[in-house]
Amino acid sequence: MGQPLQRINMFDTAVFCIRINGKLSERWSEYFGAQSMSVEEDEPGLFTTLLISEPVDQAALVGMINCLNGMGLPLVSVECVPTVGYQRVPTENHPSEQDDA
């Protein structure tokens, strides 16, 4: 049986795998705050760039996607990467921690 999916919300941070069409220079890694960045050549002359983000919340993720869009780089996919031993640190007045009762 596969691993259970990690539940996230708008406020928790998560690690994301972002794939874009095109070849992005390694110098952009720091700009996007990527843990890692690699370029794959799918076919001769056709490249896909893979960014693995630092833990970010949904607002930061949208900012990254908007920046890539502004650069004219087509988005292929965005995937939440499961993290081993994930544990969210509770914060005061966090909407996901309010009791339903």
VOMI-499562 format. One record per residue (C-alpha): residue in three letters; residue number from 1; x, y, z. Coordinates in pm, whole numbers, padded with zeros to 5 digits. Layout:
BEGIN
+--------+-----+--------+--------+--------+
: residu : num :     c1 :     c2 :     c3 :
+--------+-----+--------+--------+--------+
:    ALA : NUM :      X :      Y :      Z :
...
+--------+-----+--------+--------+--------+
This chain:
BEGIN
+--------+-----+--------+--------+--------+
: residu : num :     c1 :     c2 :     c3 :
+--------+-----+--------+--------+--------+
:    MET :   1 :  00000 :  00000 :  00000 :
:    GLY :   2 :  00128 :  00353 : -00083 :
:    GLN :   3 :  00214 :  00630 :  00160 :
:    PRO :   4 : -00077 :  00835 :  00296 :
:    LEU :   5 : -00110 :  01177 :  00140 :
:    GLN :   6 :  00017 :  01471 :  00343 :
:    ARG :   7 : -00266 :  01713 :  00416 :
:    ILE :   8 : -00184 :  02080 :  00375 :
:    ASN :   9 : -00381 :  02402 :  00402 :
:    MET :  10 : -00332 :  02763 :  00299 :
:    PHE :  11 : -00112 :  02844 :  00600 :
:    ASP :  12 :  00115 :  02541 :  00645 :
:    THR :  13 :  00444 :  02525 :  00463 :
:    ALA :  14 :  00518 :  02239 :  00226 :
:    VAL :  15 :  00782 :  02141 : -00028 :
:    PHE :  16 :  00676 :  02155 : -00393 :
:    CYS :  17 :  00812 :  02007 : -00713 :
:    ILE :  18 :  00756 :  02253 : -00999 :
:    ARG :  19 :  00816 :  02151 : -01362 :
:    ILE :  20 :  00836 :  02407 : -01639 :
:    ASN :  21 :  00902 :  02388 : -02011 :
:    GLY :  22 :  01231 :  02542 : -02104 :
:    LYS :  23 :  01583 :  02568 : -01974 :
:    LEU :  24 :  01626 :  02788 : -01668 :
:    SER :  25 :  01979 :  02887 : -01570 :
:    GLU :  26 :  02112 :  02759 : -01235 :
:    ARG :  27 :  02149 :  03122 : -01122 :
:    TRP :  28 :  01770 :  03136 : -01078 :
:    SER :  29 :  01784 :  02869 : -00807 :
:    GLU :  30 :  01855 :  03120 : -00531 :
:    TYR :  31 :  01600 :  03368 : -00667 :
:    PHE :  32 :  01324 :  03108 : -00640 :
:    GLY :  33 :  01457 :  02973 : -00311 :
:    ALA :  34 :  01493 :  02625 : -00456 :
:    GLN :  35 :  01646 :  02339 : -00256 :
:    SER :  36 :  01749 :  02193 : -00587 :
:    MET :  37 :  01713 :  02264 : -00954 :
:    SER :  38 :  01784 :  02045 : -01254 :
:    VAL :  39 :  01738 :  02063 : -01629 :
:    GLU :  40 :  01639 :  01755 : -01827 :
:    GLU :  41 :  01665 :  01728 : -02204 :
:    ASP :  42 :  01352 :  01539 : -02311 :
:    GLU :  43 :  01446 :  01538 : -02679 :
:    PRO :  44 :  01729 :  01715 : -02858 :
:    GLY :  45 :  01664 :  02085 : -02803 :
:    LEU :  46 :  01356 :  02034 : -02579 :
:    PHE :  47 :  01422 :  02102 : -02210 :
:    THR :  48 :  01226 :  02073 : -01885 :
:    THR :  49 :  01341 :  02246 : -01567 :
:    LEU :  50 :  01260 :  02089 : -01231 :
:    LEU :  51 :  01256 :  02308 : -00917 :
:    ILE :  52 :  01226 :  02161 : -00567 :
:    SER :  53 :  01118 :  02443 : -00336 :
:    GLU :  54 :  01218 :  02516 :  00019 :
:    PRO :  55 :  00916 :  02479 :  00249 :
:    VAL :  56 :  00673 :  02755 :  00144 :
:    ASP :  57 :  00310 :  02841 :  00209 :
:    GLN :  58 :  00044 :  02873 : -00061 :
:    ALA :  59 :  00097 :  03249 : -00106 :
:    ALA :  60 :  00469 :  03201 : -00175 :
:    LEU :  61 :  00391 :  02916 : -00415 :
:    VAL :  62 :  00150 :  03138 : -00611 :
:    GLY :  63 :  00417 :  03409 : -00620 :
:    MET :  64 :  00668 :  03164 : -00768 :
:    ILE :  65 :  00418 :  03047 : -01030 :
:    ASN :  66 :  00329 :  03408 : -01121 :
:    CYS :  67 :  00697 :  03494 : -01162 :
:    LEU :  68 :  00754 :  03194 : -01391 :
:    ASN :  69 :  00447 :  03297 : -01591 :
:    GLY :  70 :  00582 :  03652 : -01619 :
:    MET :  71 :  00905 :  03509 : -01757 :
:    GLY :  72 :  00704 :  03332 : -02030 :
:    LEU :  73 :  00790 :  02984 : -01903 :
:    PRO :  74 :  00501 :  02738 : -01945 :
:    LEU :  75 :  00409 :  02549 : -01628 :
:    VAL :  76 :  00399 :  02171 : -01674 :
:    SER :  77 :  00310 :  02058 : -01321 :
:    VAL :  78 :  00313 :  02145 : -00952 :
:    GLU :  79 :  00321 :  01864 : -00698 :
:    CYS :  80 :  00336 :  01863 : -00319 :
:    VAL :  81 :  00635 :  01651 : -00216 :
:    PRO :  82 :  00577 :  01427 :  00086 :
:    THR :  83 :  00820 :  01504 :  00367 :
:    VAL :  84 :  00948 :  01240 :  00604 :
:    GLY :  85 :  00871 :  01307 :  00969 :
:    TYR :  86 :  00654 :  01606 :  00881 :
:    GLN :  87 :  00527 :  01785 :  01189 :
:    ARG :  88 :  00368 :  02125 :  01184 :
:    VAL :  89 :  00449 :  02360 :  01470 :
:    PRO :  90 :  00124 :  02497 :  01616 :
:    THR :  91 :  00081 :  02873 :  01600 :
:    GLU :  92 : -00157 :  03098 :  01789 :
:    ASN :  93 : -00488 :  03175 :  01615 :
:    HIS :  94 : -00412 :  02931 :  01333 :
:    PRO :  95 : -00743 :  02867 :  01147 :
:    SER :  96 : -00670 :  02494 :  01108 :
:    GLU :  97 : -00640 :  02456 :  01485 :
:    GLN :  98 : -00978 :  02601 :  01581 :
:    ASP :  99 : -01218 :  02352 :  01736 :
:    ASP : 100 : -01534 :  02275 :  01543 :
:    ALA : 101 : -01729 :  02229 :  01871 :
+--------+-----+--------+--------+--------+
